[in-house]
Amino acid sequence: MDQNLVARLSEGQRDCLRMVYRHMETKEIARALGISPDGVTQRIKTAMRILGVDRRRDAALLLAQHEGTEPYPPLVYPPRDIAIAPDPATFGPSTEGERPSGFSGEAMREDQAAFEAAPLARRPALPLPIGGARPNDVGVGRRLAWIAAITIGIAVAFGGLITGVEALTRLFWR
């Protein structure tokens, strides 16, 4: 890439592209810079034209490479399906030995001492987003079982309704 192209960018355009690189949206950039969203859009479009790219993320990546920023910072909101690696320094054997109160056990970091361990995740029983579970967490077999159970339940309820209506009509028409 030609270094002269990046040198032609104004400081406002660079600020916008830096925030695009941090995965910020147009309205967030506008609030941070104190300008209108249309002003942000125009700055980014002009910067894209100067750099000769078609996407704002590409322009932001070119500026980041020019400034020596690491490529693509980590995700701000990682997906819930990705397990976080445990911190090996979180829990460990106590190095203090026996405490005066007679408590001996595992040592914890001070900032985690107030929290209990989270319960193990279990598969949801219902195909509904209850208790933080998502509907897609239910397997195919369990989905088919729920469909069959709901169908049978509707048939039984409808049969009960018809039987009740028939009993009432016999009672009143005698």
C-alpha positions in Angstrom: 0.0 0.0 0.0 1.2 3.5 -0.8 2.1 5.4 2.4 1.1 8.7 0.8 -2.6 7.5 0.7 -2.7 7.2 4.5 -0.9 10.5 4.9 -3.7 12.2 2.9 -6.3 11.2 5.6 -7.4 14.0 7.9 -7.2 13.5 11.7 -11.0 13.3 11.9 -11.0 10.5 9.3 -8.3 8.7 11.2 -10.3 9.0 14.4 -13.4 7.5 12.8 -11.4 4.7 11.2 -9.8 3.8 14.5 -13.2 3.5 16.1 -14.4 1.4 13.2 -11.5 -0.8 13.8 -12.7 -1.2 17.4 -16.0 -2.5 16.1 -17.9 0.7 17.0 -21.0 1.6 15.0 -21.7 5.0 13.3 -23.9 6.3 16.2 -21.4 5.3 18.8 -18.6 7.1 16.9 -20.8 10.2 16.5 -21.4 10.3 20.3 -17.8 9.8 21.1 -16.6 12.5 18.7 -19.5 14.9 19.3 -20.6 15.1 15.7 -23.6 13.9 13.7 -23.9 10.3 12.4 -24.0 11.8 8.9 -20.7 13.6 9.5 -19.2 10.3 10.6 -20.5 8.6 7.5 -19.0 11.3 5.2 -15.6 11.1 6.9 -15.5 7.3 6.5 -16.7 7.4 2.9 -14.1 10.0 2.0 -11.4 7.9 3.7 -12.5 4.9 1.8 -12.3 6.8 -1.5 -8.8 8.1 -0.6 -7.6 4.6 0.3 -9.3 3.0 -2.7 -11.3 0.4 -0.7 -15.0 -0.6 -0.8 -15.6 -1.5 2.8 -15.1 0.6 6.0 -13.5 -2.4 7.8 -10.9 -2.7 5.0 -10.1 1.0 5.4 -9.8 0.7 9.2 -7.5 -2.3 8.7 -5.3 -0.4 6.3 -4.9 2.4 8.8 -4.3 0.0 11.7 -1.5 -1.7 9.7 0.0 1.6 8.8 0.0 2.7 12.5 1.3 -0.7 13.6 -1.7 -1.8 15.6 -2.2 -5.5 16.2 -4.6 -7.0 13.6 -8.2 -7.2 14.8 -8.6 -6.8 18.6 -10.4 -9.6 20.5 -14.1 -9.7 20.3 -15.9 -7.4 22.8 -18.7 -9.8 23.3 -17.5 -13.4 22.7 -20.2 -16.0 21.8 -21.7 -17.9 24.7 -20.8 -21.2 23.2 -17.1 -20.7 23.6 -15.8 -21.9 26.9 -13.4 -19.6 28.7 -10.1 -21.1 29.7 -9.8 -21.5 33.4 -7.3 -19.2 35.2 -4.7 -21.5 36.7 -4.0 -18.9 39.4 -7.6 -18.8 40.6 -7.4 -21.7 43.0 -4.5 -23.5 44.5 -3.3 -25.2 47.6 -3.0 -23.0 50.6 0.5 -21.8 51.3 -0.4 -20.3 54.6 -0.7 -23.7 56.4 -3.2 -24.1 59.2 -5.2 -21.0 60.1 -5.9 -20.1 63.8 -9.6 -20.8 63.3 -8.9 -24.4 62.3 -9.8 -23.8 58.7 -7.5 -25.4 56.2 -8.5 -25.7 52.6 -8.0 -24.3 49.2 -6.8 -20.7 48.8 -8.6 -18.2 46.5 -7.8 -14.9 45.0 -9.2 -12.1 47.1 -11.4 -10.7 44.4 -13.1 -14.1 43.8 -13.6 -15.0 47.5 -17.1 -13.5 47.6 -18.4 -15.7 44.7 -19.4 -19.3 44.7 -18.6 -21.7 41.9 -21.3 -21.6 39.2 -23.4 -24.8 39.0 -22.5 -27.1 36.1 -24.4 -26.4 32.9 -27.1 -28.9 32.2 -29.1 -29.5 29.1 -32.5 -27.7 29.2 -35.6 -29.9 29.5 -37.9 -27.5 27.7 -37.5 -26.2 24.1 -37.9 -22.7 25.5 -35.3 -20.0 26.4 -35.8 -20.5 30.2 -33.0 -20.0 32.7 -30.5 -18.5 30.2 -30.7 -21.5 27.8 -31.4 -21.0 24.1 -34.0 -22.9 22.1 -31.2 -24.2 19.8 -29.6 -26.0 22.8 -32.2 -28.8 22.6 -31.3 -31.8 20.5 -33.3 -33.3 17.6 -34.5 -36.3 19.6 -35.8 -34.1 22.4 -37.5 -31.7 20.0 -39.3 -34.6 18.3 -40.4 -35.9 21.8 -41.8 -32.5 22.6 -43.6 -32.3 19.3 -45.2 -35.7 20.0 -46.1 -34.8 23.6 -47.7 -31.5 22.6 -49.6 -33.2 19.8 -51.0 -35.9 22.2 -51.8 -33.2 24.8 -53.8 -31.2 22.2 -55.7 -34.3 21.1 -56.6 -35.2 24.7 -57.6 -31.7 25.5 -59.8 -31.5 22.3 -61.3 -34.9 23.1 -62.1 -33.6 26.6 -63.7 -30.5 25.2 -65.9 -32.5 22.8 -66.9 -34.9 25.5 -67.8 -32.0 27.8 -69.9 -30.2 25.2 -71.7 -33.5 24.3 -72.5 -34.1 28.0 -73.9 -30.6 28.4 -76.1 -30.9 25.3 -77.5 -34.3 26.6 -78.1 -32.7 30.0 -80.0 -29.7 28.7 -81.9 -31.4 25.8 -83.5 -34.2 27.9 
